[in-house]
Amino acid sequence: MKLFKTGTVLLFSLVLLIGSSMAWAEGNTSKNAFLSGIHKKNQISCADCHGKSLVVDDNETALNKNCVVCHGTFEKLASKSKEHINPHKSHLGEINCTTCHKGHAPSKAYCNYCHSFGMKIPAMGSAEQSNNKKWTQETTQKKSKTEKMKTENADIVVIGAGGAGYVASITAHDAGAKVILLEKMPITGGNSMLAAGGINAAATQIQKAMGIQDDPAVMAKETMKGGREKNDPELVKILSYRSSDAVDFLISLGADMTDLVRSGGVHVNRTHRPVGGAAVGPHLVKVYRENAAKRKIDVRVNSEVVKILSDKNGKVTGVQVKGKHSGLYTINAKAVIDTAGGFAANNDLVGFYKPQFKETASSNQPGATGGGVVLAEKVGAKTIDMEQIQIHPTMGGETKVLISETVRGSGAILVNHAGKRFVNELTTRDKASAAIFAQPDKSAFLVLGEDIRKSNVQIDGYIVLGLVEESDSIEGLATKMGVPATALAATIESYNKAFEAKNDPEFKRQDMPMKIAGPKYYSIWVKPGRHHTMGGVKINTEAQVLNTEGKPVAGLYAAGEVTGGVHGWNRLGGNAITDTVVFGRIAGANAAKFVK
């Protein structure tokens, strides 16, 4: 076991080192400096973009302000777009301009880390060498070997600016702590930015207003069942009994949680989401960003934590950071909260634990490489369930776009290439994925009608992305799908009869909110793909990270997908956001108490 753990750390370190080296090479152009495209043509000087000091902070603050001065706001740029895909009006929100646009290199759309859009960025031209000698090694603020490493101080450092990181930072700040939130990627949001469904919570004010009876004890029972009883029951109890407070917390920040739908593996409408079925992730990240800005929390992007520091007694004392422009520096802190996420975007690591999943597509953002786990392991943290990697049953064909479970929750059915249903659409994700993998083509179709499309605005997004086939008739849809028309018509007729009778004798689906009816019919080709890593560092109910002896690592807390134990061997849809909010709040509050 010890040898296995050592191999895990080495593999983690190797994979992360390769990734970090690539990121450094991409972000450092001083040896090969040039101005590109329109910037060169218009004879833009260094000071025009960087200011007189030419100092670039890791957030690239001055650069982005000057981008807006010259080119206009996101709203203005979005209004000018004639493209089918409008990059200035996307679920990523108003991110830094420099995330995609470079003055010294050809621009690259950040969207294409996950998508395959044929997106041409106007006026960029090709990279050309510049004679501007002012762009030197010094202006990128790299440290010389003799220069002393910069040191800063904070009460709490939070690693990873996804949902859990933002929640922990806001909570700790409101408890009186000085917080620095660090994100290695050029944008904040993490996997929470991509969350489509909603947040599961039991006995909430929203449910009560709609007359829905729910119980945290039942939520805990269903979460344990979904996780194959391999979850930590104490963590599940905390997740379930504090879920209603989590929704209240989000509402207090300004989030809209007024719509309800049912996710797989549960018996009631428990998944809270914005009105109309809008994707929960982009909405929450926008709310988090606004609240962090209002509180003036120090949020830094392009800032990768490369080491958690500790003293001779094992107490955490801060972190070492590698900034894109600032280089290596240290932040002394009284506590550290690890919210760096999972590793489903790390092909090598997924292949190490589950070789059969290595070639599947990942729905994760590119920063989900598992760095937070190895950071914690190096200061003694115990890891659990690392081999438990969740496959989501419905990703859009050959893309990385996850088709939300709420599409099935809204009434869509799954049919195979023979045009027949083959599974209860609202079973747990592992069972639905296994059923699709068992089909001859290892893929399936979501089929829905007009009312279902109108009930879920996310489907409009899938239409824009070209993932949806539509027709005025079942026969026409079957032709586009390449399935037998008579079989598809019989399947829809059978399902509609089950809907009318409120009884699905073949697959025992309990919730059938709408029948499949025209005037238009729709289908989405789907395949299973890796989505969530249930394993990670072990925590207790206080969100303290535990060492290999089961004792807390002093000053180290964790929340979200970087942890293991909450979801067992299979996560229920809607429980990830609950996890980030419930344990993010616990980590933030307890870290603030610890530093006092």
PyMOL commands that set and color helices and strands:
alter all, ss='L'
color gray80, all
select helices_A, chain A and resi 2-27+30-32+37-41+46-50+61-71+74-80+97-99+110-113+137-140+163-174+190-194+205-209+216-226+233-241+243-253+275-277+280-294+347-353+355-357+371-377+405-409+429-437+450-455+458-464+474-481+485-501+560-562+575-595
alter helices_A, ss='H'
color red, helices_A
select strands_A, chain A and resi 150-159+179-182+199-200+259-261+271-273+298-300+303-310+316-323+327-338+383-384+389-396+413-415+444-449+468-471+521-533+536-538+544-546+552-558+563-564
alter strands_A, ss='S'
color yellow, strands_A
deselect
rebuild
show_as cartoon
